Amino acid sequence: MEILSSNLDRKRARHLHAVLLFNLVVNHIFLFLMSLTLIKASSIPMIVMVVLSTCLLGYIIFQAKRSLTDEPSWFVRCHWQFAAKRARMFLVLFLILGSLTLAIFYGGHAIGLQGVAVKAFASILGLVFMVAVLGLVVIEFDAEHQSKDGKVPPGAIAYYPPPAENN
């Protein structure tokens, strides 16, 4: 649905989509690969990646919640709420799969798994996570493009309907 919005509103609507894309692409792909190569030397890059991701996701969720009361433009609020919904979904996925991976990686020997099985299970969970990240990257690029064009996805309208004056 095409909405009449100013260029400033379009630019502001793209902001949280861009932050989420930065988190997904730069943090969870590039920094993750760098951290993975350095994991034997130090786990600090992996911890930095987790902390940075949590902070960025928290920022998205906080800004979207704040926009409900402070943002005058429905177009911007709608895009920010949709970005926050995806950020919450990603945060839950990140925490669940990360916790499972850590539990298997550090506790797999306690339940009788050998070293190869532990690495295989942890790798499978990592692969599932990376597929989810790539799927979210595609979805967020589309959402950012729609905000740039002044469009609101139908799912966003169903999630956050426009006020009466925008109908």
Secondary structure as the mmCIF struct_conf table of DSSP 4:
data_model
#
loop_
_struct_conf.conf_type_id
_struct_conf.id
_struct_conf.beg_label_comp_id
_struct_conf.beg_label_asym_id
_struct_conf.beg_label_seq_id
_struct_conf.end_label_comp_id
_struct_conf.end_label_asym_id
_struct_conf.end_label_seq_id
STRN STRN1 GLU A 2 GLU A 2
HELX_RH_AL_P HELX_RH_AL_P1 ASN A 7 PHE A 22
HELX_RH_PI_P HELX_RH_PI_P1 ASN A 23 LEU A 31
HELX_RH_AL_P HELX_RH_AL_P2 PHE A 32 THR A 37
TURN_TY1_P TURN_TY1_P1 LEU A 38 ALA A 41
BEND BEND1 SER A 43 SER A 43
HELX_RH_AL_P HELX_RH_AL_P3 ILE A 44 ASP A 70
HELX_RH_AL_P HELX_RH_AL_P4 TRP A 74 GLY A 107
HELX_RH_3T_P HELX_RH_3T_P1 GLY A 108 ILE A 111
TURN_TY1_P TURN_TY1_P2 GLY A 112 GLY A 112
HELX_RH_AL_P HELX_RH_AL_P5 GLY A 115 ASP A 149
TURN_TY1_P TURN_TY1_P3 GLY A 150 GLY A 150
STRN STRN2 LYS A 151 LYS A 151
HELX_RH_AL_P HELX_RH_AL_P6 PRO A 154 TYR A 159
BEND BEND2 TYR A 160 TYR A 160
HELX_LH_PP_P HELX_LH_PP_P1 PRO A 161 PRO A 163
HELX_RH_3T_P HELX_RH_3T_P2 ALA A 164 ASN A 166
#
